[in-house]
Structure formats: C-alpha cells, structure tokens
Amino acid sequence: MIMSFEDCFREKQVLITGGAGFIGSNLSRRLADLGAHVTIVDSLIPDYGGNLFNLSDYEDRITMNVADVRDPYSMNYLVQGRDYLFNLAGQISHTDSMQNPYTDLEINVRAQLSILEACRTNNPTIKIFFPSTRQIYGKPINLPVDEDHPINPVDINGIDKIAAELYHILYHRIHGIPIAILRLTNTYGPRMRIKDARQTFIGWWIRQALEGQTIRVFGDGMQLRDLNFVEDVIDAILLVATKPEALGAIYNLSSKPISLLELAGLVLEVTGKGGYELVPFPPERKAIDIGSYYANYNKIHSQLGWSPKTSLRQGLKQTIDYYNQNLGRYI
C-alpha cells in the first residue's frame, strides 16, 4: 500500500528550523495543509532571510518560536516530542562565508552538531531532513555531476556544509537517528529573498527586472546552471523524509540546464521589463566561481520516483506574479 503525504503527516508533530525563510516557509505551509502540527524556529535575523510575511494567512495554523539554533537550551526543549525535524536553518551566502567565516562556522557547523546532540539525548527516533548544497562539489570535473563526484568546495560555506552533512550521516550510522539529505541546486520561487544578491542571484535578477533595472551577467554568460522550483523541491523533501529507503542516503536535485545568458533573457521576457549587460567578474566573485554546473538526478528518480514537474518558464511566471503583488514586502 502506497501512503500519501497526507497519510504520512496528518496529526504529526513537525519542527522546522529556519521556518520563516524561503524554503522553510513554503514547506511549513504545505505541511500545515497536509494536517501536520507545525512548529517553526527562526531567529528572524534580517540578514538571513526570515520574513513573517512568508507565513501570512497561516498564523493560526503554525506555531512560531523566535529562537536561534545556536542556542542549545532552546533546541534541547524544542526537539522533544517531535516526529519530524526539517533542519533548514543555515547561512547560505557564499560571499558572506568568505567575509565572515566564523559566523558561517557557528551557524552551519557548531549549531548543526548541537541540534544533532539535542536529538540524540532528547528524541533519538526523530526523523531528520538536512539540506546540503551543490556548492560542496566545487568546480565540476565532469558534467552532469552525480553523487559520487569528488568533493572540493571553493568557499567556506561549501566546507562548512560538507562538515554538517558528514555529522548528520555519522549520527545516522552510529546513533541510529533516521536522517536523509538532499544536495540542492538553485532553488527559486515565491518567498525567496530578493532584496540583494547575497543568497540567490535569480532572486536579485527578478527584482532588478521588476524594477526596470539592467541585469548584470558576469563573464560571457555561457555558464550553465540548473534551477528547481520550490514546490518541486518540497516534493523531494517530503519524499526523502517519508521513504525508508532514503534514510542515510544522499541525493542530488537538478533540472534541465540553461545558460545564464538565456536565463536572463527568459526573466526579462516573462517580466516584460528591463535589460541585461555582460560585465567582468568582480575579483572576489571570480575567485569562488565554479563555471558551469548541473547535476545528475537519476538516483532520486530511479529510487524514489522524483523528477522536476515545473518548467522554468512556468516557475518564473508564478514567481514573478507573486512579486508583482507583494514586492513591497520583500525589498
């Protein structure tokens, strides 16, 4: 018998760290719709993407806890009695990690280990989902990148993310905590941070286009990228969180690659505004640029049946429609 997501999550106690952020808020809303009892943890530190508007119209269906995952006392309490932990809190800016490496270390490594210890001591049967990143691979040796590709991060964020990933796998293997991991690529969609380019270049491009500005494409624009619409990513998250065969496993997400030049053109076509120009890489960005990247998602497709459902044009239209209505809430 195949269980639906509603069967899996109805009446379950779910904790989501980073729940007011981009992916966390979309996941919180989906799980509330599935009948879960959702508690979110978010520090609401402005630089990290938490936005209470992301939870608008769901305030009476989601329990909000303003806390920092770096506080072990809060996490020791909050993990108790939960069936699932979606461990989405993190510092995701690559440039920020190079400028403030100790902050990245505290959030993406020390806090992750603290969360795992909280689960080991207070709730070792909790099912944990952890989002890793394509950035751990560094500059690809071959394309598409599969899960066995060498790990060679080009920035502090990638190093800290692989450390956190390894801690999660260790706690699964040694302590038996059920854990699954996705290596995410460029996730986009409604509720992502668009006020600057620190977390996502596509969000910044969308804002620039909506305001009639010129999108700046670094280099020759021929670098390839794969993007996933947030609702497709949430489908993958719920799959790995509920499928027994996904426990202890690591999966790439991906989609059909597109050049940055083509992507800029598509953003402008959907918004109907703005323009683009090619500009040289700033030195600090060039030093950590990975060139072309797109992944192989055959593993999650063959084992769990996931594949992206939303075309890039459809996803961009939904995203741009959302910001056309709510731009002032995000800038």
N, C-alpha and C positions, 0 to 999 in steps of 0.2 A: 504494500500500500504506500503510495506516494503522498507525503504530507505537504500541505500548502504552507506558505509563510504564515498565514493567519492561524493555522493549526499549531504551528511551532511557537508563535509569540503571544497568542491570546492569554491574558492574565499573567504573563511572565514579568518578573522584576528585572528591569533593564537599567544599567548605568552607562551613561555616555560622557566621557571626558571630552572637553572641547565642544560641548553640545550646542553652544550658541554660535559656533563658527560655520564655515561654508558647508562642508560635508556633514558635520555633526548635526546641524540644524535640519538639513534635508532628511537625514537618517532619523532624527527624532520625530519629525512629522510623519514619516512613513510608518514607524513603529507604533506611534500613537493610533494611526489609522488601522493598524493590524490588531489593536486591542491590548497592547502591552502597557504596563505601568512604567512610564519613562521618567527617570531622574537624570538630570544633566548637571555636570560640573563644569564651570567655566570661570576663569579669573576675571574676564571682561577687561583685561589689559588692552588698551586701544591698539597697540601695535600688532597684536596677534590675531585680529580678525573677528573676535566675538562681537555680535551685534544683536541686541534684544529684538530688533525689528524682524530678524530672521525667524522668530518664533511667534510672530503676530497671528492672532486668531487661534493659537494653540495654548495660550497662557493657562487656561483652566484644565488642560489635558496633560500638561507636562510639569513636573516639579523641578524648580530651578534652585540650584545650590551654588552661590557665589563663593568659590574656593579655588585655591591654587594647587595643582597636582604636585607641586614641590613641598607641600605641607603633609608630612606623613601621618599626622594625627587625624586630619580630615579624611584621608584616604583609608586609613585603618577602620574608621567608622563607616564610611560610605560603601565599601565593598561588601559589607555584611548583609546576608540575606538576598543577594542578587543572583539571578540565574545567568545573566549575560553582562559582560563588560566590553563595550566598544571603546577602545583606548585611543581616541583620536586627538587628544591634546598634544601639541608639539609646536616647535619653532620650525617653520618650513622655508624661510627665506635663505637662499644660498649666499647672497651678498651679505646679509646680516650676520650669518655664521662666520664669515671671514673677518668682519669688523668687530664682532663681539663673541669670540669663540667660547668664553667661559659661560656666558648666558646660554648658548646653544648646548653646551655640555650639561649644564644644570637641568635644563628642560628635557632634552632628548636622550640623556643617558641616566644621570643620577635619579631624576624623578621617575623614569621608567622602571628602574631597578627597585625603587621604593614602592611603586604600585604593585609590582610582582611580589615583593615581600609581604605587602598588605594582604594580597590574595592568598599567598601560601600559609600565612599564620591565621587568617580570619575566615577564608572561604576558598579552600583548595579545589572545590568542584566547579567553581565559576567558569563559564566558557568565555574565553577572551579572543577578541579580534584585534589585531595590530596592523596599522597601515605603514608599510615601508614605501620606498621610493625608487624610481628608475635611476636616481642620482648615485646610488651605490655602485652602479656598473662603471661610471666614469665615461671616458671616450670609448665608444664601441670598437672592438677589434673586428667584428663581423656583424652583419645585419641580415635578418632581424635578430634581436637579442633574446636568447632563451634563458631559462633559469639557471643553466649551468655556465653561463658566460662568466669569465673572471671578474672578480670584484676589485675595482681600482678607483675609488672616489677621487674627485678633483677638488673637493672643498671640505670644510669642517662639517657641514651639515651631512654630507654623504657618509663621512667616517662615523659620526655620532649615530646616524640612523642604522648603519650596519651593526654597530655595537648593541643598540637597543634590540634589533632583530635577533641577534645571537643570544641575548639574555632571555628573550621570550622562548626561543627554541630550547634553550637549556632548561628552563623551568618546566617546559612540557616534558622533556625527555627524563629529567632527574626527579622532578616532583609530581609528575603526572597531571599537571594542570592542563586542561583542554585549550589549546591555542592554535589559531590559524592566521596566516599572514598573506596579504596582497601587496605586491610591488606596483604602486600606482604610477601612472604617467600623467600627462597634463589633463587634470580633471577641470571641467568648466561647467557653468550653468548658473541658474538663478541663485542669489545669495552669496556669491563669491565676492571677495574683496576686490574693489575696483578703484579705490582712492589713490593707489600708487602701484608701482610695478614690483614691489618687494616680494610678493607671494606668487603672482601669476602674470605672465606677460600678456596672455589673452584677455584677462580682465581689464588690464590697462589699455590695451588696444580698443576694446569695446567702449570704454569710457571716452577715449580720445575721438573715436568715430562719432559717438552720440553727440559730442560737443563740437563737432565740425573741425577738430584739430587734424594735424598731419601725423599719421602713424610713422614712427621711425623704425625701420627694419635694419638690424645690424648685419654687416657683411654684404654678401652678394644676394642674400635671400633664398639661396638654393638649399639651405639646410632643411632636412626633413624632420618632421615631428608627428607623433601620433597623439590624438586627443580623445578623451572619453567624456561623454555627457554624464552629469552627476547621477541621474536616475539609473543609468546602466551600471554605474559604479556601485550604487546602493544594492542593486540586484545581486552583484557579485559578492558584496559584503555579507548579505543575508544568506547567500548560498554557502559560503565557506564557514559561516557561523553555525549552520544547522546540519551540514553534511558530515557524518562521522569520518568519511574517508579524507576530509580536508584537514582534520586535526593533525598538527605537526607538519603540515605541508606549506609550501611557498608557491605562489602563483603570480605570474605577470598578467597585467591587463594591457590592452592595446587596441588599436583600430587601424584602418587604412591610413598610411602616412600621406602627408601633404607638405609641400614646401612652404616656408614662411612667406614667400612672395605670393603664392597662390592663396594662402590663408588670409593675408592682409587684404587681398582683392576680394575675397568672399565676405569678410567682415564689412568692408565698405559697400559691397553690393547689397547686403541684407539691410544695413542701416540706411543706405541711400545718402550718406553724408561723408565729408572728409576726403582725405587723400593719403598717399604714402610716399615716403622717400627712402632711398638706401643711404645709410650713413656708416662710417667706420665704427668698429667696436671700440668702446671705451677700454682703456688698458685693463682696468680691474674686472671687467666683464669678459674680455678676451682670454684672460688667464684661467678662467674656470669654465669657458665654453666647451661643450663636448662635441660640437659639429652635428652631423646628422644622427638621429636616434629614432628607432621604432622597434617595438618588441614583438616577439612571437607569443601568442596567447593560446597555442594549441593545447597546452597542458590543461588549463582550466576548461577549455572547450571539450576536450575528449573525456575528462574525468567527471566534470560537473555539468556540462551542457551549456556553459555561459558563452555568449558572444554579444558584441555590441548591437543594440537594436536601433539606436537613433542615429540617423545620418548627420554628418557635420552641419549641413545646411539647416536641417530641422532643429538641431540642438542650438545653433546660433540664433535662429529665429525666436525660439522660445526664450532664450536668454536675453536677447535684445528687447523683445516685447516686455519682459519683466522689468528691465531697467528703464525703458521708456515710461513706465508707470511709476517707478519707485526710485528714480535716480537720486533725488534729494536725500534719501535715507542712507546712501552709501558713499557720498562724497563730502 
